[in-house]
Amino acid sequence: MVVSSARLMKRAEKENYAIPAFNIDNLESAMAVSEIMHEMRTPVIVQMIPRTLNYGGIAIYPAMMRELMADCPVDYALHLDHGSSLSLAKKCIAGGFSSVMFDGSLMPFEDNVKFTKEVTDFALPMDVSVEGELGTIGGKEEGDTDLEASYTKVSEAEEFVRRTNVSTLAIGVGTAHGVYKGTPHINVERIKEIHAAIDTPLVLHGASGLSDEVLKDCIAAGITKINFATELRQAYTNGIKAEFAKDPEVFDPKIYMRGAIDNIKEVLRHKINICYNI
């Protein structure tokens, strides 16, 4: 059953675990997520960035997941990751998304509040949760520019959630999108401070490449949603490479794509075990 991200996260917060959020790009990554949910019976958040939606079409991804999950009783959320406008949020909601993000983190604070609130005013009455972002997640996501991470201020987090009524909040604590170029230094104390100051469930972006120990520390500090994208794409590509290395003459995608699916599933299984404290 498709439910909102906030619904999954509120339960996670009460029971001291985190909901893993997995970015999908195509049928094979959707199959990997579906198969792991069938096998492990743990709810997850399935999400897509705007670039992915432009690639495959907004209607395609909800339809794929709906068919793949038709016989599975596990709840999951369909989430727009790093949404860039109210217009896109509306299209995703009309297409079956149960959760949307508006990323105004690069805007001045007042503009971020204004445009995030426009999304919450539209989405919340429809029982669609809204994720906002405050502070800068480093690295690259939608654009091609490396961004320097900046920590979310506790006072601004308090004001932001009060004025926007966001369901969940992504915070900047030293993580980065993409591949880390060195050892990341995550401000776990800032997570604790924000968690103590607001009731809104907290989101960690840029988790690919963080150690298991750091992820566990972040969950213990108050993170209840953790995003994984880069590691899944790496697993997908490495799985295909491994299949061609075994048989350079293989040409049937149904054969070599199976290697990609299985490789993604190994990463998914590990991240689920970390997030659920299994």
GUTORRO-687131 format. One record per residue (C-alpha): x, z, y. Coordinates in nm, 3 decimals, decimal comma. Layout:
N
<site <X Z Y>>
...
//
This chain:
278
<site <0,000 0,000 0,000>>
<site <0,129 -0,089 0,346>>
<site <0,140 0,216 0,576>>
<site <0,305 0,292 0,909>>
<site <0,668 0,394 0,931>>
<site <0,566 0,710 1,113>>
<site <0,349 0,818 0,822>>
<site <0,639 0,787 0,578>>
<site <0,880 0,955 0,818>>
<site <0,660 1,256 0,891>>
<site <0,647 1,339 0,522>>
<site <1,022 1,285 0,494>>
<site <1,082 1,520 0,786>>
<site <0,877 1,796 0,623>>
<site <1,058 1,756 0,291>>
<site <1,410 1,713 0,434>>
<site <1,494 1,361 0,326>>
<site <1,513 1,025 0,501>>
<site <1,328 0,699 0,450>>
<site <1,569 0,410 0,393>>
<site <1,486 0,100 0,597>>
<site <1,608 -0,227 0,447>>
<site <1,634 -0,552 0,640>>
<site <1,529 -0,858 0,443>>
<site <1,617 -1,218 0,528>>
<site <1,463 -1,434 0,257>>
<site <1,279 -1,439 -0,077>>
<site <1,575 -1,308 -0,273>>
<site <1,628 -1,001 -0,056>>
<site <1,252 -0,936 -0,062>>
<site <1,260 -0,962 -0,442>>
<site <1,546 -0,714 -0,457>>
<site <1,358 -0,458 -0,247>>
<site <1,036 -0,508 -0,442>>
<site <1,208 -0,475 -0,779>>
<site <1,385 -0,156 -0,677>>
<site <1,057 -0,004 -0,555>>
<site <0,894 -0,091 -0,887>>
<site <1,183 0,071 -1,073>>
<site <1,246 0,381 -0,862>>
<site <0,893 0,440 -0,726>>
<site <1,020 0,554 -0,387>>
<site <0,867 0,441 -0,054>>
<site <1,090 0,241 0,179>>
<site <1,059 0,059 0,508>>
<site <1,099 -0,319 0,487>>
<site <1,204 -0,466 0,818>>
<site <1,301 -0,789 0,989>>
<site <1,474 -0,868 1,317>>
<site <1,337 -1,140 1,549>>
<site <1,609 -1,384 1,443>>
<site <1,486 -1,355 1,084>>
<site <1,126 -1,411 1,191>>
<site <1,233 -1,721 1,385>>
<site <1,411 -1,844 1,071>>
<site <1,125 -1,804 0,823>>
<site <0,811 -1,754 1,031>>
<site <0,626 -1,433 1,113>>
<site <0,356 -1,488 0,850>>
<site <0,597 -1,554 0,562>>
<site <0,753 -1,211 0,519>>
<site <0,436 -0,998 0,500>>
<site <0,291 -1,255 0,257>>
<site <0,600 -1,239 0,034>>
<site <0,597 -0,860 0,022>>
<site <0,222 -0,847 -0,036>>
<site <0,252 -1,071 -0,341>>
<site <0,566 -0,904 -0,474>>
<site <0,412 -0,557 -0,439>>
<site <0,060 -0,642 -0,561>>
<site <0,094 -0,441 -0,883>>
<site <0,308 -0,157 -0,743>>
<site <0,142 0,168 -0,629>>
<site <0,431 0,268 -0,401>>
<site <0,365 0,289 -0,026>>
<site <0,591 0,092 0,207>>
<site <0,600 -0,004 0,573>>
<site <0,649 -0,350 0,724>>
<site <0,849 -0,304 1,040>>
<site <0,964 -0,525 1,327>>
<site <1,324 -0,423 1,393>>
<site <1,465 -0,464 1,745>>
<site <1,153 -0,621 1,890>>
<site <1,207 -0,770 2,232>>
<site <0,860 -0,802 2,388>>
<site <0,498 -0,695 2,378>>
<site <0,408 -1,054 2,290>>
<site <0,622 -1,045 1,975>>
<site <0,482 -0,705 1,879>>
<site <0,128 -0,841 1,907>>
<site <0,212 -1,141 1,688>>
<site <0,369 -0,918 1,423>>
<site <0,075 -0,678 1,420>>
<site <-0,165 -0,971 1,384>>
<site <0,051 -1,093 1,096>>
<site <0,029 -0,769 0,901>>
<site <0,314 -0,552 1,026>>
<site <0,237 -0,181 1,015>>
<site <0,516 -0,076 1,249>>
<site <0,700 -0,232 1,541>>
<site <1,003 -0,151 1,749>>
<site <1,055 -0,224 2,114>>
<site <1,425 -0,213 2,195>>
<site <1,470 -0,152 2,566>>
<site <1,796 0,035 2,524>>
<site <1,991 -0,208 2,745>>
<site <1,737 -0,177 3,026>>
<site <1,747 0,078 3,306>>
<site <1,571 0,396 3,193>>
<site <1,254 0,336 3,399>>
<site <1,214 -0,019 3,268>>
<site <1,266 0,101 2,911>>
<site <0,990 0,357 2,962>>
<site <0,757 0,103 3,122>>
<site <0,786 -0,171 2,859>>
<site <0,796 0,066 2,563>>
<site <0,476 0,229 2,685>>
<site <0,307 -0,111 2,706>>
<site <0,377 -0,152 2,334>>
<site <0,260 0,199 2,240>>
<site <-0,058 0,158 2,445>>
<site <-0,141 -0,154 2,246>>
<site <-0,019 -0,058 1,899>>
<site <-0,105 0,309 1,850>>
<site <-0,485 0,264 1,873>>
<site <-0,448 0,013 1,587>>
<site <-0,269 0,272 1,370>>
<site <0,058 0,082 1,405>>
<site <0,358 0,304 1,474>>
<site <0,609 0,224 1,746>>
<site <0,982 0,289 1,743>>
<site <1,166 0,311 2,073>>
<site <1,539 0,323 2,138>>
<site <1,735 0,529 2,384>>
<site <2,113 0,517 2,414>>
<site <2,318 0,221 2,296>>
<site <2,392 0,134 1,935>>
<site <2,729 -0,039 1,933>>
<site <2,826 -0,370 1,772>>
<site <2,600 -0,672 1,734>>
<site <2,238 -0,711 1,625>>
<site <2,032 -0,984 1,785>>
<site <2,290 -1,109 2,033>>
<site <2,650 -1,220 2,006>>
<site <2,798 -0,955 2,232>>
<site <2,985 -0,648 2,111>>
<site <2,826 -0,344 2,271>>
<site <2,995 -0,012 2,329>>
<site <2,799 0,277 2,183>>
<site <2,666 0,543 2,420>>
<site <2,517 0,877 2,324>>
<site <2,153 0,953 2,391>>
<site <2,107 1,237 2,639>>
<site <1,884 1,521 2,521>>
<site <1,701 1,549 2,855>>
<site <1,632 1,175 2,862>>
<site <1,505 1,183 2,504>>
<site <1,258 1,456 2,598>>
<site <1,134 1,261 2,900>>
<site <1,124 0,930 2,715>>
<site <0,903 1,048 2,428>>
<site <0,676 1,239 2,666>>
<site <0,617 0,936 2,887>>
<site <0,600 0,663 2,621>>
<site <0,436 0,849 2,330>>
<site <0,659 0,663 2,083>>
<site <0,602 0,742 1,716>>
<site <0,974 0,744 1,632>>
<site <1,296 0,728 1,830>>
<site <1,625 0,550 1,755>>
<site <1,913 0,737 1,915>>
<site <2,271 0,652 2,000>>
<site <2,516 0,890 1,833>>
<site <2,821 0,669 1,775>>
<site <2,694 0,418 1,519>>
<site <2,727 0,041 1,550>>
<site <2,559 -0,267 1,408>>
<site <2,762 -0,502 1,192>>
<site <3,099 -0,428 1,034>>
<site <3,293 -0,126 1,161>>
<site <3,640 -0,214 1,288>>
<site <3,768 0,141 1,244>>
<site <3,646 0,481 1,131>>
<site <3,321 0,561 1,315>>
<site <3,287 0,904 1,475>>
<site <2,925 1,015 1,453>>
<site <2,806 1,291 1,685>>
<site <2,609 1,496 1,434>>
<site <2,573 1,780 1,684>>
<site <2,387 1,547 1,922>>
<site <2,142 1,465 1,641>>
<site <2,081 1,839 1,595>>
<site <2,030 1,891 1,968>>
<site <1,778 1,608 2,002>>
<site <1,600 1,709 1,682>>
<site <1,560 2,062 1,817>>
<site <1,431 1,937 2,153>>
<site <1,160 1,691 2,039>>
<site <0,909 1,662 1,756>>
<site <0,942 1,284 1,729>>
<site <1,111 1,167 1,406>>
<site <1,459 1,027 1,463>>
<site <1,609 0,695 1,350>>
<site <1,972 0,607 1,275>>
<site <2,072 0,244 1,328>>
<site <2,401 0,091 1,220>>
<site <2,434 0,289 0,897>>
<site <2,602 0,015 0,692>>
<site <2,959 0,127 0,633>>
<site <2,904 0,498 0,694>>
<site <3,024 0,726 0,416>>
<site <2,779 0,902 0,188>>
<site <2,891 1,234 0,334>>
<site <2,819 1,125 0,691>>
<site <2,476 0,994 0,593>>
<site <2,395 1,326 0,426>>
<site <2,513 1,515 0,735>>
<site <2,291 1,299 0,957>>
<site <1,988 1,366 0,736>>
<site <2,057 1,739 0,737>>
<site <2,085 1,727 1,118>>
<site <1,740 1,569 1,157>>
<site <1,752 1,193 1,093>>
<site <1,444 1,073 0,898>>
<site <1,492 0,694 0,895>>
<site <1,818 0,513 0,822>>
<site <1,861 0,138 0,873>>
<site <2,066 -0,078 0,637>>
<site <2,125 -0,449 0,699>>
<site <2,489 -0,561 0,699>>
<site <2,571 -0,415 0,356>>
<site <2,271 -0,594 0,207>>
<site <2,379 -0,927 0,350>>
<site <2,731 -0,870 0,225>>
<site <2,597 -0,789 -0,124>>
<site <2,384 -1,104 -0,119>>
<site <2,676 -1,328 -0,028>>
<site <2,920 -1,158 -0,265>>
<site <2,670 -1,190 -0,549>>
<site <2,648 -1,566 -0,501>>
<site <3,027 -1,595 -0,477>>
<site <3,063 -1,404 -0,803>>
<site <2,821 -1,638 -0,981>>
<site <3,014 -1,945 -0,864>>
<site <3,340 -1,782 -0,969>>
<site <3,198 -1,737 -1,320>>
<site <3,068 -2,094 -1,336>>
<site <3,180 -2,334 -1,059>>
<site <2,952 -2,603 -1,202>>
<site <2,630 -2,403 -1,169>>
<site <2,378 -2,580 -0,945>>
<site <2,041 -2,417 -1,019>>
<site <1,960 -2,164 -0,743>>
<site <1,744 -1,967 -0,987>>
<site <2,063 -1,887 -1,178>>
<site <2,310 -1,801 -0,905>>
<site <2,052 -1,633 -0,681>>
<site <1,985 -1,384 -0,960>>
<site <2,338 -1,260 -0,907>>
<site <2,262 -1,210 -0,538>>
<site <1,942 -1,016 -0,613>>
<site <2,113 -0,788 -0,863>>
<site <2,401 -0,724 -0,625>>
<site <2,161 -0,626 -0,346>>
<site <1,977 -0,396 -0,585>>
<site <2,295 -0,202 -0,658>>
<site <2,330 -0,124 -0,288>>
<site <1,960 -0,043 -0,251>>
<site <1,967 0,197 -0,544>>
<site <2,268 0,382 -0,403>>
<site <2,118 0,413 -0,053>>
<site <1,786 0,537 -0,192>>
<site <1,967 0,803 -0,393>>
<site <2,148 0,920 -0,078>>
<site <1,838 0,920 0,144>>
<site <1,616 1,093 -0,112>>
<site <1,884 1,340 -0,223>>
<site <1,847 1,216 -0,581>>
//
